[in-house]
Amino acid sequence: MTDRPLAGRRVVVTRSRSQASALVGRLADLGAEVVELPVIAVDDPPDHGEALARSAHRLASGAYQWVALTSPNAVTRLVAELGDRTVPSAVRWAAVGPGTARALLDGGRPVDLVPEVSLAEALVEAFPGGDGTVLFPRAETVRGTLAEGLRAKGWLVDEVVAYRTGAGEPTPEALAAAGRADAVVFTSSSTVARALELLGAGGLPPVVVSIGPVTTETARSAGLEVAAEARPHTIDGLVGALVGALGRRRQEQQQQQQQQQQ
């Protein structure tokens, strides 16, 4: 593989503007022309963070036995709310996948449990049984899988809305450039849904790459063909999956050209 395997390729990044820089930088380093299409925006929760502030205080006071986190956004919001307060060492921290785990470590918090598969179902399965309380800071809209599964294992679950995902408004120029791109990378179900609202299935690039199984299922349920899924479900995994998918597509195009010339 060359040092710039994405040279000459245009790739659409659909993350919110505040989260896109690391991915955009990686793709640009590999030679890609990156189209930043922030189809979503991460906003404050409806209560402007009051419930999260109370939960952070309770966490520092030892009211929880576990903290369960399913997104880097939730980690960022909770860590910021904690500030320099010390959390009791007995508290355990669970992350649904490596991206969320990395955000915890970057925030100076330990990681005690990460399932092998980045799914809420897998986190529930890996979670021990218990009779204490789990803090679950989350997006305004999530699947009920984690909270329901933990309650079934005997835990009390304190669900707190830490943020909400709103609609981004990309520029007309970015939308036009996205329609001429070679590939699009999706990092969440919400980016899939909003991109479809803005561009329609026919307006998306031909190569679709997903960060994980939930995002993949959302895309396929909408009728999209997912060329590759990140393994592991991280930004590094996403970039690797994209490089592989575009490499395969180039080979297929070359084979078709050869067959037409024969």
Sequence and secondary structure as in RCSB ss.txt:
>XXXX:A:sequence
MTDRPLAGRRVVVTRSRSQASALVGRLADLGAEVVELPVIAVDDPPDHGEALARSAHRLASGAYQWVALTSPNAV
TRLVAELGDRTVPSAVRWAAVGPGTARALLDGGRPVDLVPEVSLAEALVEAFPGGDGTVLFPRAETVRGTLAEGL
RAKGWLVDEVVAYRTGAGEPTPEALAAAGRADAVVFTSSSTVARALELLGAGGLPPVVVSIGPVTTETARSAGLE
VAAEARPHTIDGLVGALVGALGRRRQEQQQQQQQQQQ
>XXXX:A:secstr
  S TTTT EEEE S TTT HHHHHHHHHTT EEEE   EEEE  TTTTHHHHHHHHHHHTT  SEEEE  HHHH
HHHHHHHTT    TT EEEESSHHHHHHHHHTT    B  SSSSHHHHHHHS   SSEEEEEEESS  SHHHHHH
HHTT EEEEEEEEEEEE    HHHHHHHHT SEEEE SHHHHHHHHHHH GGGS SEEEESSHHHHHHHHHTT  
  EE SSSSHHHHHHHHHHHHHHHHHHHHHHHHHHH 
